[in-house]
Amino acid sequence: MQARELGRAFGLAVAERTVRNRFPDHMISTLEAEAILLAGFARSGPRPSLGARPRPDFFIEAWRPGEPSRIFAVTVNGNHQKANKRTAKADRSAFKQLARGSERAEHFHLAEWNTTPCLLMSTELLALGGITVNALQAPGEAVLPASSVIGRGGADAVLSERNLVYAGAVKVPADGRKGRTRDGFLIPRKELGWFGQLLARTGAASQLAFAGAGTEIAQYLTGKQGHKHYEQQTFAGTSSVRDARHTIGATVYVGTDQVFRLNRVRVEAFSGIAEELYDLLLKGQVEAYRARAYALRDTYPISTTAPLWGPVSFGVDGTVMALRILPKQREDEKP
């Protein structure tokens, strides 16, 4: 569990920081690759899936309103092999994970073969120097065209699904010989605009889900991505529900909270998004949301705590996650 959750989280944090440092004047969106690829490559059936095809774990988009955006394919792994000076077992685990990550990332291509940049991460939780993220990058120039603010080319337009070719879709050139083809998730050049819309709308759904929204998420997803699932009403106690509102600093955040018990201590976890941005997403105004989120990116706190809360993580995209210890319950208050 540590390797699967913490190892992947540390690796993804390094990947996000790498892209943010490279494009400091852009917003960064991280999206699960499977949720994206389902809209164009899902197998038919009662429950659409991508099968066991190798694929990246995440896509990172660096974007600014009205401008082309940059895309990175990302793989993340973690291991808890105990490293010491007399064995290379932990090193071998990291090498193997990076090799498997390369295989997964190289099955995704934008427009043509070998032009999509990749970030491959392997986290050693028990490395000699402490938690260590081993990283590899493959250079590339994957650019999506700027979206149209209005009309069918904009992120506000309802997205249609595609049935893109996977088998033999990628043409691999060969010097002096006839080129060959290989299987892979190829987004044809003519579909780059559609892919940009897909990223923006799935990102909007992700932000709403983070804040505990329910049926409002369905408007952004295609059938293969789970549109019907989110059309159903959810209830507190069975899933996250947007039922919390907190003012932290100068910003009003709306979202969902959960209470956990950690060694008999009751801890509240709140995840939400700035109310102004949340309202735009509820109305289906993705382009306006992106423009406003970009304009507000430098107005949120950068501290790691807040009054009445414990640890707090503020995102430049208007999101927040906050923790605090709840008062102990009296015996007569316990259910």
C-alpha positions as CSV (number, residue, x, y, z in Angstrom):
1,M,0.0,0.0,0.0
2,Q,2.9,2.4,0.8
3,A,4.5,1.8,-2.5
4,R,1.3,2.0,-4.5
5,E,-0.1,5.1,-2.8
6,L,2.8,7.1,-1.3
7,G,5.4,6.1,-3.9
8,R,3.1,7.2,-6.7
9,A,2.2,10.4,-5.0
10,F,5.8,11.5,-4.4
11,G,6.6,10.7,-8.0
12,L,3.7,12.6,-9.4
13,A,4.5,15.6,-7.2
14,V,8.0,15.7,-8.7
15,A,6.6,15.4,-12.2
16,E,4.2,18.3,-11.6
17,R,6.9,20.5,-10.1
18,T,9.2,19.7,-13.1
19,V,6.6,20.9,-15.6
20,R,5.7,23.9,-13.4
21,N,9.3,25.0,-13.2
22,R,9.6,24.6,-17.0
23,F,6.5,26.7,-17.7
24,P,6.2,29.0,-14.7
25,D,3.6,31.3,-16.3
26,H,1.2,28.4,-17.1
27,M,-1.4,26.5,-15.2
28,I,-0.8,22.8,-14.6
29,S,-3.5,20.1,-14.8
30,T,-2.9,16.5,-14.0
31,L,-5.3,13.9,-15.4
32,E,-5.6,10.2,-15.1
33,A,-4.7,8.7,-18.5
34,E,-7.3,6.0,-18.4
35,A,-10.1,8.4,-17.9
36,I,-8.9,10.4,-20.9
37,L,-8.2,7.5,-23.2
38,L,-11.6,5.8,-22.6
39,A,-13.3,8.5,-24.7
40,G,-11.4,7.4,-27.8
41,F,-10.2,3.8,-27.4
42,A,-12.5,2.0,-25.1
43,R,-13.5,-1.6,-26.0
44,S,-17.2,-2.1,-26.6
45,G,-19.2,-3.8,-23.9
46,P,-21.5,-3.2,-20.9
47,R,-18.5,-1.8,-18.9
48,P,-16.1,0.0,-21.3
49,S,-12.4,-0.6,-20.6
50,L,-8.9,-0.3,-22.2
51,G,-8.1,-3.9,-21.4
52,A,-4.5,-4.7,-20.5
53,R,-2.9,-2.4,-23.1
54,P,0.2,-0.6,-21.9
55,R,-0.5,3.1,-21.3
56,P,0.8,6.0,-19.3
57,D,-0.5,6.6,-15.8
58,F,-1.2,10.3,-16.1
59,F,-1.2,13.3,-18.5
60,I,0.1,16.7,-17.4
61,E,-1.2,19.7,-19.4
62,A,0.6,23.1,-19.1
63,W,-1.9,25.7,-20.4
64,R,-2.7,29.3,-20.6
65,P,-6.1,30.7,-21.8
66,G,-6.1,31.4,-25.6
67,E,-2.7,29.8,-26.2
68,P,-1.5,26.3,-27.3
69,S,-0.9,23.9,-24.4
70,R,1.9,21.4,-23.8
71,I,1.3,17.8,-23.0
72,F,3.5,15.3,-21.0
73,A,2.9,11.5,-20.6
74,V,3.8,10.4,-17.1
75,T,4.3,7.1,-15.4
76,V,4.8,6.7,-11.6
77,N,5.8,3.8,-9.5
78,G,7.0,3.2,-6.0
79,N,8.9,0.5,-4.0
80,H,9.8,-0.1,-0.4
81,Q,12.9,-2.3,-0.9
82,K,15.3,-1.6,2.0
83,A,18.5,-0.3,0.6
84,N,21.9,-0.7,2.1
85,K,25.5,-0.4,1.0
86,R,25.9,-4.2,0.4
87,T,23.0,-4.8,-1.9
88,A,21.7,-3.4,-5.2
89,K,18.2,-4.9,-4.8
90,A,16.5,-1.6,-4.3
91,D,18.4,-0.2,-7.4
92,R,17.2,-3.1,-9.5
93,S,13.6,-2.4,-8.4
94,A,13.9,1.2,-9.5
95,F,15.5,0.2,-12.8
96,K,12.8,-2.3,-13.6
97,Q,10.1,0.2,-12.7
98,L,11.6,2.8,-15.0
99,A,11.9,0.3,-17.8
100,R,8.3,-0.8,-17.4
101,G,7.3,2.9,-17.3
102,S,9.1,3.5,-20.6
103,E,7.1,0.7,-22.2
104,R,3.8,2.2,-21.0
105,A,4.7,5.8,-21.9
106,E,5.9,4.9,-25.4
107,H,2.5,3.5,-26.3
108,F,1.0,7.0,-26.4
109,H,1.7,9.4,-29.3
110,L,0.3,12.8,-30.3
111,A,0.1,13.4,-34.0
112,E,3.2,11.2,-34.9
113,W,5.7,8.8,-33.5
114,N,8.3,9.8,-30.9
115,T,7.4,13.5,-30.5
116,T,5.5,13.3,-27.1
117,P,7.7,14.2,-24.0
118,C,7.6,11.7,-21.2
119,L,8.4,11.8,-17.5
120,L,9.1,8.4,-15.8
121,M,9.2,8.3,-12.0
122,S,10.2,5.6,-9.5
123,T,10.1,6.4,-5.8
124,E,12.3,4.6,-3.3
125,L,10.7,5.0,0.1
126,L,13.6,3.4,2.0
127,A,16.5,4.8,0.1
128,L,19.8,5.4,2.0
129,G,19.3,9.2,1.6
130,G,15.7,9.1,2.6
131,I,12.7,9.1,0.2
132,T,14.2,9.3,-3.3
133,V,12.4,9.8,-6.6
134,N,14.4,8.5,-9.6
135,A,13.3,10.4,-12.7
136,L,13.9,10.0,-16.4
137,Q,12.6,12.3,-19.2
138,A,12.2,11.9,-22.9
139,P,12.3,15.2,-24.8
140,G,9.6,16.1,-27.2
141,E,7.3,18.9,-28.4
142,A,3.7,17.9,-28.0
143,V,1.5,21.0,-28.5
144,L,-2.2,21.2,-28.7
145,P,-3.9,24.1,-30.6
146,A,-5.5,26.9,-28.7
147,S,-9.2,26.2,-28.2
148,S,-11.9,28.5,-29.5
149,V,-13.6,30.3,-26.7
150,I,-17.0,30.0,-28.5
151,G,-18.5,27.5,-30.9
152,R,-17.9,23.8,-31.4
153,G,-14.1,24.1,-31.0
154,G,-14.4,25.4,-27.4
155,A,-14.3,23.5,-24.1
156,D,-17.8,24.5,-23.4
157,A,-19.2,22.5,-26.3
158,V,-20.5,19.0,-25.5
159,L,-17.9,16.4,-26.5
160,S,-18.5,13.5,-28.9
161,E,-16.7,10.2,-28.5
162,R,-14.2,8.8,-31.1
163,N,-13.4,5.3,-32.2
164,L,-9.7,5.7,-32.9
165,V,-7.5,3.0,-34.3
166,Y,-5.1,1.2,-31.9
167,A,-3.7,-1.7,-33.8
168,G,-0.9,-0.7,-36.3
169,A,-1.8,3.0,-35.7
170,V,1.7,4.3,-35.1
171,K,4.1,4.6,-38.1
172,V,7.7,4.1,-37.2
173,P,10.1,5.4,-39.8
174,A,13.3,3.5,-40.8
175,D,16.4,4.9,-42.4
176,G,16.9,3.4,-45.9
177,R,14.3,0.7,-45.3
178,K,10.5,0.5,-45.4
179,G,8.9,1.9,-42.2
180,R,6.9,-0.3,-40.0
181,T,3.8,0.1,-37.8
182,R,3.2,-0.7,-34.2
183,D,0.2,-0.7,-31.8
184,G,-0.4,2.4,-29.7
185,F,-2.7,5.1,-28.6
186,L,-2.2,7.6,-31.4
187,I,-4.1,10.9,-31.5
188,P,-4.2,11.8,-35.2
189,R,-3.2,15.4,-36.1
190,K,-6.8,16.1,-37.2
191,E,-8.0,15.2,-33.7
192,L,-5.7,17.3,-31.7
193,G,-8.4,20.0,-31.2
194,W,-10.8,17.3,-30.0
195,F,-8.1,16.0,-27.6
196,G,-7.6,19.4,-26.1
197,Q,-11.4,19.7,-25.5
198,L,-11.3,16.3,-23.9
199,L,-8.5,17.3,-21.5
200,A,-10.2,20.5,-20.5
201,R,-13.7,19.0,-19.9
202,T,-12.3,15.9,-18.1
203,G,-10.2,18.3,-16.0
204,A,-13.4,20.2,-15.1
205,A,-15.1,17.0,-14.0
206,S,-12.1,16.2,-11.9
207,Q,-12.3,19.6,-10.1
208,L,-15.9,19.1,-9.4
209,A,-15.3,15.5,-8.1
210,F,-12.6,16.9,-5.8
211,A,-15.2,19.2,-4.3
212,G,-17.7,16.5,-3.8
213,A,-20.1,17.4,-6.6
214,G,-22.6,14.8,-7.8
215,T,-24.8,14.9,-10.9
216,E,-23.1,18.1,-12.1
217,I,-20.1,16.0,-13.1
218,A,-22.0,14.1,-15.8
219,Q,-22.2,17.1,-18.2
220,Y,-18.5,16.9,-18.8
221,L,-18.1,13.1,-19.4
222,T,-18.8,10.9,-22.4
223,G,-20.7,7.7,-22.1
224,K,-17.6,5.6,-22.0
225,Q,-16.1,7.8,-19.3
226,G,-19.0,7.2,-17.0
227,H,-21.7,9.8,-17.9
228,K,-24.6,7.6,-16.8
229,H,-22.9,6.7,-13.5
230,Y,-22.7,10.4,-12.4
231,E,-26.2,11.1,-13.6
232,Q,-27.4,9.1,-10.5
233,Q,-28.1,11.0,-7.3
234,T,-25.5,10.3,-4.5
235,F,-26.1,10.5,-0.8
236,A,-24.0,11.4,2.2
237,G,-22.6,8.3,3.9
238,T,-22.2,6.4,0.6
239,S,-19.9,8.8,-1.3
240,S,-18.5,12.3,-1.2
241,V,-21.1,15.0,-1.3
242,R,-20.6,18.8,-1.7
243,D,-22.0,19.8,1.7
244,A,-19.3,21.9,3.3
245,R,-18.4,25.6,3.1
246,H,-15.4,27.3,4.8
247,T,-13.8,30.7,4.6
248,I,-10.0,30.3,4.7
249,G,-8.2,33.6,4.5
250,A,-10.1,35.8,2.0
251,T,-11.5,33.0,0.0
252,V,-14.7,31.1,0.4
253,Y,-14.3,27.4,-0.4
254,V,-17.0,24.9,-1.1
255,G,-16.5,21.2,-1.0
256,T,-16.8,18.0,1.0
257,D,-15.4,16.8,4.3
258,Q,-14.8,13.4,5.8
259,V,-14.0,12.4,9.4
260,F,-11.4,9.7,10.0
261,R,-10.1,8.0,13.2
262,L,-6.3,7.8,13.4
263,N,-5.2,6.0,16.5
264,R,-8.5,7.0,18.3
265,V,-8.0,10.7,17.2
266,R,-10.8,12.1,15.1
267,V,-9.5,14.0,12.1
268,E,-11.6,16.1,9.7
269,A,-10.4,16.3,6.1
270,F,-11.8,19.0,3.9
271,S,-11.3,19.2,0.1
272,G,-12.8,22.0,-1.9
273,I,-12.5,24.7,-4.5
274,A,-13.0,28.5,-4.5
275,E,-16.8,29.2,-4.7
276,E,-16.4,31.5,-7.6
277,L,-14.7,28.9,-9.7
278,Y,-17.1,26.2,-8.6
279,D,-20.1,28.2,-9.7
280,L,-18.6,28.5,-13.2
281,L,-18.1,24.8,-13.5
282,L,-21.6,24.1,-12.4
283,K,-22.9,26.2,-15.2
284,G,-20.7,24.4,-17.8
285,Q,-18.5,27.4,-18.5
286,V,-15.2,25.8,-18.8
287,E,-13.6,28.5,-20.9
288,A,-14.7,31.2,-18.3
289,Y,-13.5,29.0,-15.5
290,R,-10.0,28.6,-17.1
291,A,-9.7,32.3,-17.7
292,R,-10.7,33.2,-14.2
293,A,-8.6,30.5,-12.6
294,Y,-5.6,31.8,-14.5
295,A,-6.3,35.4,-13.4
296,L,-6.6,34.4,-9.7
297,R,-3.6,32.0,-9.6
298,D,-1.4,34.4,-7.6
299,T,-4.0,35.5,-5.1
300,Y,-4.3,32.3,-3.0
301,P,-2.3,31.8,0.2
302,I,1.1,30.0,0.0
303,S,1.2,29.0,3.7
304,T,0.9,25.4,4.9
305,T,-1.4,26.2,7.9
306,A,-4.5,28.3,8.5
307,P,-6.4,29.6,11.6
308,L,-8.7,26.9,13.1
309,W,-7.0,24.3,10.9
310,G,-3.9,22.2,11.0
311,P,-2.0,21.4,7.8
312,V,-3.4,23.1,4.7
313,S,-2.5,22.7,1.0
314,F,-3.5,25.6,-1.2
315,G,-3.5,25.0,-5.0
316,V,-2.9,27.8,-7.5
317,D,-5.9,26.5,-9.3
318,G,-8.2,27.5,-6.4
319,T,-8.3,24.1,-4.7
320,V,-7.6,23.4,-1.1
321,M,-7.2,20.4,1.2
322,A,-7.2,21.1,4.9
323,L,-6.9,18.9,8.0
324,R,-7.8,19.5,11.7
325,I,-8.2,17.4,14.9
326,L,-11.8,17.4,16.2
327,P,-12.6,17.8,19.9
328,K,-12.9,14.6,21.8
329,Q,-16.4,13.3,22.2
330,R,-17.9,12.9,25.7
331,E,-19.2,9.5,26.6
332,D,-22.8,10.7,26.5
333,E,-22.3,12.1,23.0
334,K,-21.1,8.9,21.5
335,P,-23.6,7.0,19.3
